[in-house]
Each structure stands twice: as structure tokens, then as C-alpha cells.
Amino acid sequence: MKRTRRNHSATFKAKVALAAIKGDKTLAELAEQFEIHASQITQWKGQLQEGASGVFATAAERGESAGPDVKELHAKIGQLAMENDFLAAALGRASDASAKR
């Protein structure tokens, strides 16, 4: 019988991966305990080990900026203003055309 696809939360994945890193139980025991495949545990364990350094990284090391990019925001505002002007002009022409009928 086919099992429906399950989506696990990040908390659950972290719990399983930490249990695997501890090494108190074998992968088979953990797979039985958490009712998931052993290869899934290995994958989550690897992801945790790869991303663990990110927990202690500063914002500059992660490449995060302090806030949104001002240049991008100004460009977006300009684009939206041009679209509004265009649509207002097009709508004005359309209403004039329908009024002439």
C-alpha cells in the first residue's frame, strides 16, 4: 500500500538530525522511532552539518544587507509611476472615444 507524501516541519527535521549526530542510536533505530527512511535521516544530518556554520555567522558574512536596496526601490517607484501615467492617459483616451459615440 502506498503511503501519502508527508511534509515535515523544520523543527522535526532538526530534532531527527540532532539525534543522528548524537550517535546514541543507529540509523535503523532512529528510522523506526521517527517512522522515516534511514536515507532521509542521513540527508537531513548532512544538511544540518553543512548549514551549522550559518548559525554563528554575522549578517555581513551571510551577505545580508541592513535593509532594502534604496536604488532598487527608487527604480520600482519610477516604473510604477510611469505605468500609472500611461494607464491614466490610455484610460482618458478611451473614455473620450466612448463619449464621442
C-alpha atoms as one frame of an Amber mdcrd trajectory, in Angstrom:
protein
   0.000   0.000   0.000   1.324   3.394  -0.950   1.826   5.972   1.794   0.765
   9.552   1.149   3.509  12.135   0.916   4.325  13.757   4.247   5.765  17.214
   4.770   7.911  17.519   7.871   8.467  20.756   9.735  11.905  22.270  10.148
  11.692  21.589  13.887  11.091  17.882  13.292  13.956  17.687  10.787  16.321
  19.389  13.229  15.265  17.033  16.019  15.926  13.968  13.857  19.247  15.310
  12.537  20.472  16.167  16.040  19.545  12.692  17.251  21.568  11.248  14.356
  24.562  13.453  15.150  24.492  12.394  18.813  25.081   8.805  17.724  23.290
   7.231  20.697  21.148   5.117  18.359  21.774   3.544  14.982  20.173   4.856
  11.820  17.834   1.868  11.766  16.666   2.581  15.308  16.128   6.263  14.517
  14.266   5.384  11.323  11.940   3.138  13.276  11.488   5.661  16.088  10.660
   8.597  13.802   8.973   6.464  11.100  11.103   7.785   8.234  13.637   6.177
   5.920  17.269   5.964   7.021  18.477   7.733   3.871  16.251  10.696   4.765
  17.910  10.889   8.174  21.330  10.847   6.514  20.291  13.634   4.146  18.959
  15.853   6.965  22.084  15.163   9.038  24.270  16.308   6.138  22.185  19.451
   5.638  22.481  20.282   9.326  26.245  19.815   9.305  26.628  21.971   6.164
  24.437  24.772   7.496  25.599  24.755  11.108  28.229  27.436  10.495  25.445
  29.797   9.374  24.065  29.842  12.903  27.160  31.650  14.165  27.828  33.793
  11.084  27.340  37.534  11.278  24.981  39.352   8.913  27.931  40.600   6.858
  29.299  37.058   6.497  25.908  35.796   5.337  25.749  38.607   2.776  22.661
  40.183   4.258  22.251  43.914   3.975  20.940  46.082   6.785  17.827  46.979
   4.814  16.300  47.037   1.349  18.361  48.417  -1.522  17.360  52.071  -1.985
  18.317  52.150  -5.673  16.074  49.195  -6.440  13.196  50.786  -4.553  13.591
  54.095  -6.427  13.665  52.209  -9.734  10.490  50.344  -8.821   8.750  53.585
  -7.807   9.723  55.167 -11.128   8.468  52.158 -13.068   5.124  52.166 -11.252
   4.737  55.920 -11.736   5.317  55.531 -15.489   2.792  52.698 -15.667   0.221
  54.765 -13.791   0.752  57.740 -16.113   0.467  55.524 -19.184  -2.699  53.843
 -17.956  -4.255  57.151 -16.922  -3.554  58.581 -20.380  -4.864  55.446 -22.102
  -7.960  55.449 -19.941  -8.507  59.126 -20.640  -8.360  58.471 -24.393 -10.713
  55.502 -24.069 -13.287  57.454 -22.119 -13.077  60.332 -24.631 -13.624  57.911
 -27.504 -16.662  56.368 -25.860 -18.074  59.802 -25.035 -17.927  60.827 -28.709
 -20.183  57.970 -29.789
